[in-house]
Amino acid sequence: MEVSPKSEWLSVNGVAEYLGVTHWTVRRMISRGTLKAYRPAGTTAIRIRRRDVERAMKPIPAADLGGDAA
């Protein structure tokens, strides 16, 4: 399954593919509240907004590699 760059809504598997992780990782992110997810009325499907995926990603600060450790 390819993730369309134009799609606003992604499935759990679509998010997993987009991030390069397993669907279990995405489900953990949802259950921990790291990633917002929605269930359309009358379905069992889970959908995640692409912008919420982008917001959930946090940059890792660069390590201080100066070698001046005290």
The first five atom37 places (N, CA, C, CB, O) and aatype in JSON, in Angstrom:
{
  "aatype": [12, 6, 19, 15, 14, 11, 15, 6, 17, 10, 15, 19, 2, 7, 19, 0, 6, 18, 10, 7, 19, 16, 8, 17, 16, 19, 1, 1, 12, 9, 15, 1, 7, 16, 10, 11, 0, 18, 1, 14, 0, 7, 16, 16, 0, 9, 1, 9, 1, 1, 1, 3, 19, 6, 1, 0, 12, 11, 14, 9, 14, 0, 0, 3, 10, 7, 7, 3, 0, 0],
  "atom_mask": [
    [1, 1, 1, 1, 1],
    [1, 1, 1, 1, 1],
    [1, 1, 1, 1, 1],
    [1, 1, 1, 1, 1],
    [1, 1, 1, 1, 1],
    [1, 1, 1, 1, 1],
    [1, 1, 1, 1, 1],
    [1, 1, 1, 1, 1],
    [1, 1, 1, 1, 1],
    [1, 1, 1, 1, 1],
    [1, 1, 1, 1, 1],
    [1, 1, 1, 1, 1],
    [1, 1, 1, 1, 1],
    [1, 1, 1, 0, 1],
    [1, 1, 1, 1, 1],
    [1, 1, 1, 1, 1],
    [1, 1, 1, 1, 1],
    [1, 1, 1, 1, 1],
    [1, 1, 1, 1, 1],
    [1, 1, 1, 0, 1],
    [1, 1, 1, 1, 1],
    [1, 1, 1, 1, 1],
    [1, 1, 1, 1, 1],
    [1, 1, 1, 1, 1],
    [1, 1, 1, 1, 1],
    [1, 1, 1, 1, 1],
    [1, 1, 1, 1, 1],
    [1, 1, 1, 1, 1],
    [1, 1, 1, 1, 1],
    [1, 1, 1, 1, 1],
    [1, 1, 1, 1, 1],
    [1, 1, 1, 1, 1],
    [1, 1, 1, 0, 1],
    [1, 1, 1, 1, 1],
    [1, 1, 1, 1, 1],
    [1, 1, 1, 1, 1],
    [1, 1, 1, 1, 1],
    [1, 1, 1, 1, 1],
    [1, 1, 1, 1, 1],
    [1, 1, 1, 1, 1],
    [1, 1, 1, 1, 1],
    [1, 1, 1, 0, 1],
    [1, 1, 1, 1, 1],
    [1, 1, 1, 1, 1],
    [1, 1, 1, 1, 1],
    [1, 1, 1, 1, 1],
    [1, 1, 1, 1, 1],
    [1, 1, 1, 1, 1],
    [1, 1, 1, 1, 1],
    [1, 1, 1, 1, 1],
    [1, 1, 1, 1, 1],
    [1, 1, 1, 1, 1],
    [1, 1, 1, 1, 1],
    [1, 1, 1, 1, 1],
    [1, 1, 1, 1, 1],
    [1, 1, 1, 1, 1],
    [1, 1, 1, 1, 1],
    [1, 1, 1, 1, 1],
    [1, 1, 1, 1, 1],
    [1, 1, 1, 1, 1],
    [1, 1, 1, 1, 1],
    [1, 1, 1, 1, 1],
    [1, 1, 1, 1, 1],
    [1, 1, 1, 1, 1],
    [1, 1, 1, 1, 1],
    [1, 1, 1, 0, 1],
    [1, 1, 1, 0, 1],
    [1, 1, 1, 1, 1],
    [1, 1, 1, 1, 1],
    [1, 1, 1, 1, 1]
  ],
  "atom_positions": [
    [[0.84, -1.19, 0.0], [0.0, 0.0, 0.0], [0.88, 1.24, 0.0], [-0.95, 0.01, 1.22], [1.74, 1.39, 0.86]],
    [[0.66, 2.12, -0.94], [1.39, 3.4, -0.98], [0.56, 4.46, -0.29], [1.71, 3.81, -2.44], [-0.66, 4.49, -0.41]],
    [[1.25, 5.33, 0.42], [0.58, 6.44, 1.09], [0.56, 7.62, 0.13], [1.29, 6.81, 2.43], [1.6, 8.09, -0.31]],
    [[-0.65, 8.08, -0.17], [-0.8, 9.21, -1.08], [-0.35, 10.49, -0.39], [-2.25, 9.34, -1.56], [-0.77, 10.77, 0.72]],
    [[0.51, 11.27, -1.04], [0.96, 12.52, -0.43], [-0.15, 13.56, -0.31], [2.1, 13.1, -1.21], [0.01, 14.55, 0.4]],
    [[-1.28, 13.35, -1.0], [-2.38, 14.3, -0.97], [-3.44, 13.95, 0.07], [-3.01, 14.38, -2.32], [-4.27, 14.8, 0.4]],
    [[-3.44, 12.73, 0.58], [-4.47, 12.29, 1.5], [-4.31, 12.96, 2.86], [-4.44, 10.77, 1.64], [-3.23, 12.92, 3.46]],
    [[-5.39, 13.57, 3.35], [-5.36, 14.2, 4.67], [-5.48, 13.16, 5.77], [-6.48, 15.23, 4.8], [-4.9, 13.32, 6.85]],
    [[-6.22, 12.09, 5.51], [-6.48, 11.06, 6.5], [-5.71, 9.79, 6.16], [-7.98, 10.76, 6.6], [-5.66, 9.37, 5.01]],
    [[-5.1, 9.19, 7.18], [-4.33, 7.96, 7.01], [-4.88, 6.88, 7.93], [-2.83, 8.21, 7.28], [-5.42, 7.18, 8.99]],
    [[-4.72, 5.64, 7.52], [-5.07, 4.51, 8.37], [-3.88, 4.24, 9.31], [-5.42, 3.24, 7.52], [-2.81, 4.82, 9.15]],
    [[-4.07, 3.36, 10.26], [-2.98, 2.95, 11.15], [-1.83, 2.39, 10.32], [-3.46, 1.91, 12.19], [-0.67, 2.72, 10.55]],
    [[-2.16, 1.52, 9.36], [-1.12, 0.95, 8.52], [-0.46, 2.0, 7.63], [-1.7, -0.17, 7.65], [0.74, 1.94, 7.37]],
    [[-1.25, 2.97, 7.16], [-0.69, 4.05, 6.36], [0.29, 4.9, 7.15], [0.0, 0.0, 0.0], [1.34, 5.29, 6.63]],
    [[-0.04, 5.18, 8.41], [0.88, 5.94, 9.28], [2.15, 5.12, 9.53], [0.2, 6.31, 10.62], [3.26, 5.66, 9.51]],
    [[1.97, 3.84, 9.77], [3.13, 2.96, 10.02], [4.06, 2.97, 8.81], [2.66, 1.51, 10.33], [5.28, 3.07, 8.97]],
    [[3.5, 2.87, 7.63], [4.31, 2.89, 6.41], [5.0, 4.24, 6.25], [3.44, 2.59, 5.17], [6.18, 4.31, 5.92]],
    [[4.26, 5.31, 6.49], [4.77, 6.67, 6.35], [5.96, 6.91, 7.29], [3.65, 7.7, 6.64], [6.95, 7.53, 6.91]],
    [[5.85, 6.4, 8.53], [6.91, 6.61, 9.52], [7.99, 5.53, 9.49], [6.31, 6.67, 10.89], [9.06, 5.7, 10.08]],
    [[7.71, 4.42, 8.81], [8.68, 3.33, 8.78], [8.73, 2.54, 10.08], [0.0, 0.0, 0.0], [9.79, 2.09, 10.51]],
    [[7.56, 2.39, 10.71], [7.44, 1.64, 11.96], [6.35, 0.59, 11.8], [7.12, 2.6, 13.16], [5.72, 0.52, 10.74]],
    [[6.12, -0.22, 12.81], [5.06, -1.22, 12.75], [3.72, -0.59, 13.14], [5.39, -2.42, 13.66], [3.67, 0.48, 13.75]],
    [[2.64, -1.28, 12.79], [1.32, -0.78, 13.19], [1.17, -0.82, 14.7], [0.2, -1.62, 12.53], [0.42, -0.03, 15.27]],
    [[1.89, -1.73, 15.37], [1.85, -1.78, 16.84], [2.44, -0.51, 17.45], [2.61, -3.02, 17.37], [1.94, -0.03, 18.46]],
    [[3.48, 0.03, 16.85], [4.07, 1.28, 17.33], [3.07, 2.42, 17.2], [5.36, 1.61, 16.55], [2.94, 3.24, 18.11]],
    [[2.36, 2.46, 16.09], [1.35, 3.51, 15.88], [0.23, 3.36, 16.91], [0.78, 3.44, 14.44], [-0.23, 4.35, 17.48]],
    [[-0.2, 2.13, 17.15], [-1.26, 1.9, 18.14], [-0.81, 2.31, 19.55], [-1.68, 0.42, 18.14], [-1.6, 2.84, 20.32]],
    [[0.47, 2.06, 19.88], [1.0, 2.51, 21.18], [1.01, 4.03, 21.26], [2.44, 1.96, 21.4], [0.66, 4.59, 22.3]],
    [[1.4, 4.69, 20.19], [1.39, 6.15, 20.16], [-0.02, 6.69, 20.4], [1.94, 6.67, 18.82], [-0.19, 7.69, 21.1]],
    [[-1.01, 6.04, 19.82], [-2.41, 6.45, 20.0], [-2.83, 6.21, 21.45], [-3.34, 5.68, 19.03], [-3.42, 7.09, 22.08]],
    [[-2.54, 5.03, 21.98], [-2.98, 4.71, 23.35], [-2.29, 5.57, 24.4], [-2.73, 3.24, 23.66], [-2.86, 5.84, 25.46]],
    [[-1.07, 6.01, 24.13], [-0.34, 6.88, 25.07], [-0.74, 8.35, 24.93], [1.16, 6.74, 24.86], [-0.36, 9.18, 25.76]],
    [[-1.5, 8.66, 23.89], [-1.91, 10.04, 23.67], [-0.9, 10.86, 22.9], [0.0, 0.0, 0.0], [-1.05, 12.08, 22.79]],
    [[0.13, 10.22, 22.37], [1.14, 10.9, 21.57], [0.61, 11.26, 20.19], [2.38, 10.03, 21.44], [1.06, 12.23, 19.57]],
    [[-0.36, 10.49, 19.72], [-0.91, 10.67, 18.38], [-2.43, 10.66, 18.46], [-0.4, 9.56, 17.42], [-3.02, 9.71, 18.98]],
    [[-3.06, 11.71, 17.95], [-4.53, 11.77, 17.92], [-5.06, 10.84, 16.85], [-5.02, 13.21, 17.68], [-4.51, 10.76, 15.75]],
    [[-6.14, 10.15, 17.19], [-6.78, 9.27, 16.22], [-8.29, 9.45, 16.32], [-6.38, 7.78, 16.46], [-8.81, 9.87, 17.35]],
    [[-8.97, 9.14, 15.24], [-10.41, 9.33, 15.16], [-11.04, 8.06, 14.6], [-10.76, 10.55, 14.28], [-10.43, 7.33, 13.82]],
    [[-12.28, 7.81, 15.03], [-13.03, 6.68, 14.5], [-14.29, 7.26, 13.85], [-13.39, 5.63, 15.64], [-15.16, 7.79, 14.54]],
    [[-14.39, 7.16, 12.52], [-15.6, 7.66, 11.86], [-16.85, 6.97, 12.4], [-15.49, 7.45, 10.33], [-16.83, 5.76, 12.66]],
    [[-17.91, 7.72, 12.57], [-19.16, 7.18, 13.13], [-19.63, 5.95, 12.35], [-20.25, 8.25, 13.12], [-19.64, 5.94, 11.12]],
    [[-20.02, 4.94, 13.1], [-20.57, 3.74, 12.49], [-19.55, 2.79, 11.9], [0.0, 0.0, 0.0], [-19.92, 1.85, 11.2]],
    [[-18.25, 3.02, 12.15], [-17.23, 2.12, 11.62], [-16.29, 1.67, 12.74], [-16.43, 2.81, 10.51], [-16.31, 2.2, 13.85]],
    [[-15.48, 0.7, 12.42], [-14.43, 0.27, 13.35], [-13.07, 0.78, 12.9], [-14.41, -1.27, 13.47], [-12.05, 0.52, 13.54]],
    [[-13.06, 1.5, 11.79], [-11.8, 2.01, 11.23], [-11.23, 3.11, 12.12], [-12.02, 2.54, 9.79], [-11.97, 3.85, 12.77]],
    [[-9.91, 3.21, 12.14], [-9.22, 4.27, 12.85], [-8.54, 5.13, 11.8], [-8.19, 3.71, 13.89], [-7.87, 4.61, 10.9]],
    [[-8.7, 6.44, 11.91], [-8.08, 7.36, 10.96], [-7.29, 8.41, 11.72], [-9.15, 8.02, 10.06], [-7.67, 8.84, 12.81]],
    [[-6.17, 8.81, 11.13], [-5.27, 9.78, 11.73], [-5.01, 10.86, 10.7], [-3.93, 9.11, 12.2], [-4.73, 10.57, 9.54]],
    [[-5.1, 12.1, 11.13], [-4.8, 13.21, 10.22], [-3.3, 13.3, 10.0], [-5.34, 14.55, 10.78], [-2.51, 13.14, 10.94]],
    [[-2.91, 13.55, 8.77], [-1.5, 13.66, 8.43], [-0.82, 14.74, 9.26], [-1.34, 13.96, 6.93], [0.31, 14.55, 9.72]],
    [[-1.49, 15.86, 9.47], [-0.87, 16.94, 10.26], [-0.64, 16.53, 11.71], [-1.75, 18.19, 10.21], [0.29, 17.01, 12.34]],
    [[-1.49, 15.63, 12.25], [-1.28, 15.14, 13.61], [-0.06, 14.22, 13.68], [-2.53, 14.39, 14.11], [0.64, 14.18, 14.69]],
    [[0.19, 13.5, 12.59], [1.39, 12.66, 12.53], [2.63, 13.56, 12.56], [1.39, 11.78, 11.24], [3.59, 13.29, 13.28]],
    [[2.6, 14.62, 11.77], [3.73, 15.57, 11.72], [3.95, 16.21, 13.08], [3.48, 16.65, 10.66], [5.1, 16.39, 13.5]],
    [[2.87, 16.56, 13.78], [2.99, 17.19, 15.1], [3.54, 16.23, 16.14], [1.64, 17.71, 15.56], [4.22, 16.64, 17.08]],
    [[3.25, 14.94, 15.98], [3.7, 13.95, 16.96], [5.21, 13.69, 16.88], [2.94, 12.64, 16.76], [5.81, 13.2, 17.84]],
    [[5.8, 14.01, 15.75], [7.22, 13.79, 15.58], [8.0, 14.92, 16.24], [7.58, 13.68, 14.07], [7.77, 16.09, 15.96]],
    [[8.91, 14.56, 17.13], [9.7, 15.55, 17.84], [11.17, 15.42, 17.44], [9.53, 15.4, 19.38], [11.7, 14.31, 17.41]],
    [[11.81, 16.54, 17.14], [13.23, 16.45, 16.79], [14.07, 16.08, 18.01], [13.71, 17.79, 16.2], [13.77, 16.47, 19.13]],
    [[15.11, 15.33, 17.77], [16.05, 14.97, 18.83], [17.13, 16.05, 18.86], [16.67, 13.54, 18.6], [17.74, 16.33, 17.83]],
    [[17.36, 16.65, 20.04], [18.4, 17.69, 20.09], [19.77, 17.11, 19.73], [18.46, 18.32, 21.49], [20.08, 15.97, 20.05]],
    [[20.55, 17.91, 19.06], [21.89, 17.48, 18.67], [22.74, 17.25, 19.91], [22.56, 18.53, 17.73], [22.67, 18.02, 20.87]],
    [[23.52, 16.21, 19.9], [24.39, 15.9, 21.03], [25.56, 16.87, 21.01], [24.89, 14.42, 20.99], [26.02, 17.27, 19.94]],
    [[26.03, 17.23, 22.18], [27.21, 18.08, 22.28], [28.43, 17.21, 22.04], [27.29, 18.79, 23.68], [28.81, 16.41, 22.89]],
    [[29.04, 17.37, 20.9], [30.2, 16.55, 20.53], [31.49, 17.36, 20.61], [30.02, 15.99, 19.11], [32.49, 17.01, 19.99]],
    [[31.46, 18.45, 21.39], [32.62, 19.33, 21.49], [33.8, 18.73, 22.21], [0.0, 0.0, 0.0], [34.92, 19.18, 22.02]],
    [[33.58, 17.72, 23.05], [34.67, 17.1, 23.76], [35.15, 17.87, 24.98], [0.0, 0.0, 0.0], [36.18, 17.52, 25.57]],
    [[34.43, 18.9, 25.37], [34.81, 19.7, 26.53], [34.0, 19.29, 27.76], [34.61, 21.2, 26.23], [33.52, 20.14, 28.5]],
    [[33.87, 18.01, 27.98], [33.09, 17.52, 29.12], [33.78, 17.88, 30.42], [32.89, 15.99, 29.03], [35.0, 17.77, 30.56]],
    [[32.98, 18.32, 31.35], [33.54, 18.74, 32.64], [33.58, 17.6, 33.61], [32.74, 19.87, 33.24], [34.01, 17.77, 34.75]]
  ]
}
